[in-house]
Amino acid sequence: MPKQPSAWGEGEIPPWGKGPVPLTQEQLSELQDIKRRTAPPPKRAAALAVFLLLGLLGLVIGVPLAIVGVAAHIEVLQTVGAVGIVLAIVGVLLGIAQSKRARAKQLPMVVKALGLRFDAGDRLGIEHAPLPFPMFRTRRKRARNEVWGTYREMPVKAFDYMYELPSRYHDDTVSWASALVALGEIPAKCPPLFISPGSSLQPLTEGVPRWRSESIDFNERFTVSCADRRFATTFMDERLMEWLLDSGPRDIGYAVAGSYLVAVKGSQGDNVEESVLLLEAMHAFWSHVPKVVSSLYPGSVTTSGPWHAPAS
């Protein structure tokens, strides 16, 4: 596999806006092989399946029994219902724990197979990066499991991210959000624009005017927020909106500001497929940005900074 650049802005800017570049058959085969090699042993997988089944049965049976028991003051039903609910909770927790263990084992191998680099900590300095998006300007944040390099001709960084949401009540109430995040760049200087399916990015875009397209279907499925209507009309061209409507993942939001593009999945993934899906979504978004953006809003990609990819 050819050596990939370790930093953005190193050498020529890769082509963008020309359409998706497919993974090679060799990479697809290697990803499948990694999944097979890191699968849990049959006995552990069978035991986990039993616990998950018991958990499901506990949820289906336990909750109704507990409700009936409380309503009728029957202690036996209350006890059986409580046991069922506990089994459901244990089953769910075991399933989540197994998924997280598998992802922690698979992610570095998958990253290597894709020609990218990996660090379990915040080697890129994302927590202190001057990135022009609200989610990176919160007081408390945490970045882990960082990936960087060139993915299918696109310089990219991706990571697990936790950040503090702004309080709606102007008090000390703290709430946290977790996300899978991917960052790309284009040679442009763009006003902030947010594309959200449903309400996934709305807590971060309050007060930003909404832009509406001529498509009723698009307006019903996506919220586009941008203070610069001229830029929004330029950026949200027919090709980009068609991709979002027809092929874009339904649980990923996108944003652009300055030279940066960002794709955000609203919760940290419990399996490695979600991380690969986010890279795919970022690549597709990057490849569908109208080329005219760089001429109407000229700029350049970053070549230095505290969060730039390390050389080794």
Residue, then its C-alpha position, 0 to 999 in steps of 0.5 A: m500500500p502506498k505511503q500516505p502523507s502524515a499531515w494536511g497541506e503536505g504536497e499537493i492538495p488532493p482533488w475534491g468535489k469530483g465524486p467518491v473514490p471507492l475502496t479497493q477490493e484489497q482493503l475491503s477483503e482486509l477489513q473482513d479478515i480483521k473482523r473475522r480474526t477479532a471476533p469473540p471465541p464461540k463459547r464467549a459469543a454463545a454465553l453473551a447471546v444467552f445473557l442478551l436473550l435473558g435480558l430481553l425476556g427480563l425486559v418483556i416479562g419483568v416490567p409488566l409483572a412489576i407494574v401489576g405487582v405494584a398496582a395490586h400490592i402483590e409482593v411476589l409479582q413485584t419481586v419477579g418483575a424486579v429480577g427480570i428488570v435486573l436481568a435486562i440491565v445486566g444483559v444490556l451492560l454485557g452487550i455494550a461492554q463486549s462491543k466496546r472491547a471488540r471496537a478497542k481491539q479492532l479499531p487500530m487494525v482497521v485504521k492501519a488497513l485503511g492506510l491511516r494512523f492511530d493513537a488512543g489518546d489526544r496526540l493531535g491536541i484536539e482538546h486545545a485546538p482553535l477549531p471554528f465550531p461551537m462544540f470545540r469551544t466548550r469549557r470541558k471536552r475530551a478527545r480519544n481514539e484519534v485517527w489521521g492521514t489520507y483516506r481515499e485521497m482526502p486528508v482527514k482526522a477522526f476521533d471520539y469526542m465528549y463535550e459539555l453542552p451549553s446550559r439552557y438555564h444559565d446556572d451550574t447545570v452541566s450536561w454532556a454529549s458524546a460523538l464520533v467526529a471527522l474533520g476534513e478541509i477544502p481550500a476556501k474560507c467559508p462562513p459557518l454553516f450547519i446541516s442537521p438531519g432532525s435536531s442532532l446539531q440544534p443545541l449548537t446552532e441556536g440563534v443561527p438563522r435557518w436557510r430553506s431550499e426550494s425543495i419541501d422534502f429537503n426542508e422537512r428532513f434537514t435543518v440548514s443554519c447559516a447567517d450568510r444566505r448568499f453563501a448557503t445558496t452557493f454551498m447547498d447546490e442541487r448535487l449536494m442536496e440530492w446526495l444528502l436526500d438519496s445517499g447520506p446517512r440519516d444520523i450524521g450532521y455536517a458543518v463548514a467554517g473557514s477551511y474546515l468541514v466536520a461530520v458528527k455522529g451524535s453518539q460514540g460508536d460501540n462498533v468499528e463499523e460506525s467509525v468506518l461509516l463516519l469516514e465514508a460520510m465525511h469523504a462523500f460530503w467532502s467530494h460533493v462540496p461545489k467546486v465554485v466555493s473555493s473561487l467565490y470564497p478563496g482560502s487555503v488549508t492549514t499547514s501548521g498549528p498545535w493540533h496538526a498531525p504529528a510526523s511520527 
